[in-house]
C-alpha cells in the first residue's frame, strides 16, 4: 500500500516500519520511500484464499500498522495485491535439499 506524503522523511519511514514489525511481524513488512513523488510504501505478506480476500484483510493490517506508527494519516494512492502460491510440501523439501547441497 502506498500513501501520499511522508516520502521525504526518513524518520517517518523508520516509525512506520517499527510499527508494522510490532503490530504484524508475521507479514515481514518492508517500507520504502519515493522522495520525488513524496510517497511511502509498505509491503507485507499475509495468508488468503484469493486476491479479493487478501485485499480485504490487507486493509485491516495496514490500518493497524499505520495507526501504531502515530504518523498523521495520509491518503492511500495505490494498492497492489499479488497472489503468490505457497509451495507444496514436496517442492519445499526439494528447495531445502538444494539449499543443503550448496
C-alpha positions in Angstrom: 0.0 0.0 0.0 1.3 3.4 -0.9 0.3 6.6 0.8 0.9 10.2 -0.2 3.2 12.2 2.0 6.0 11.0 4.4 8.2 10.2 1.3 10.8 12.8 2.2 11.0 12.0 5.9 13.4 9.1 6.8 12.2 9.2 10.4 8.6 8.6 9.2 9.7 5.6 7.3 11.5 4.2 10.3 8.5 4.8 12.5 6.2 3.1 10.0 8.5 0.1 9.8 8.9 -0.2 13.5 5.1 0.0 14.0 4.5 -2.7 11.4 7.1 -5.0 12.9 5.4 -4.7 16.3 1.8 -4.9 15.0 2.3 -7.6 12.3 5.7 -9.2 12.4 4.4 -12.3 10.6 3.9 -10.2 7.4 7.6 -9.4 7.0 6.9 -5.7 6.4 9.2 -3.6 4.2 8.9 0.1 3.9 10.2 2.2 1.0 10.0 5.9 0.1 9.9 7.8 -3.1 11.3 11.3 -2.4 10.4 12.7 -5.8 6.7 11.6 -5.6 6.7 12.1 -1.8 5.1 8.7 -1.1 5.7 6.0 1.4 5.0 2.3 0.5 4.5 -0.6 2.9 4.8 -4.1 1.5 3.8 -7.1 3.6 2.6 -10.7 3.1 -0.5 -12.5 4.5 -2.3 -15.7 4.0 -5.5 -15.6 2.0 -7.5 -17.9 -0.3 -7.5 -15.4 -3.2 -6.7 -11.8 -4.1 -10.0 -10.4 -3.0 -9.7 -11.9 0.5 -6.1 -10.7 0.6 -7.2 -7.1 -0.2 -9.9 -7.2 2.4 -7.5 -8.5 5.1 -4.7 -6.1 4.0 -6.8 -3.1 4.7 -7.0 -4.0 8.4 -3.3 -4.9 8.6 -2.4 -1.6 7.0 -4.6 0.4 9.3 -3.2 -1.4 12.4 0.4 -0.6 11.4 -0.3 2.9 10.3 -2.2 3.7 13.5 0.6 2.2 15.6 3.1 4.5 13.8 1.2 7.5 15.2 2.1 9.4 11.9 -0.6 11.8 10.7 -3.0 9.9 8.3 -2.4 10.3 4.6 -4.4 9.4 1.5 -3.8 5.9 0.1 -2.8 6.4 -3.5 -2.0 2.8 -4.6 -2.8 -0.7 -3.6 -1.2 -3.7 -5.2 -2.2 -7.3 -4.4 -0.3 -10.2 -5.8 -1.2 -13.8 -5.2 1.8 -16.0 -4.6 1.2 -19.7 -4.4 2.7 -21.4 -1.4 4.9 -24.2 -2.4 3.5 -27.7 -1.8 5.3 -29.9 0.7 7.3 -31.8 -2.0 8.5 -28.5 -3.6 9.5 -27.1 -0.2 11.5 -30.3 0.5 13.3 -30.0 -2.9 14.2 -26.4 -2.2 15.5 -27.3 1.2 17.7 -30.2 -0.2 19.1 -27.9 -2.9 20.0 -25.4 -0.1 21.9 -28.0 1.8 24.0 -29.0 -1.3 25.3 -25.5 -1.9 
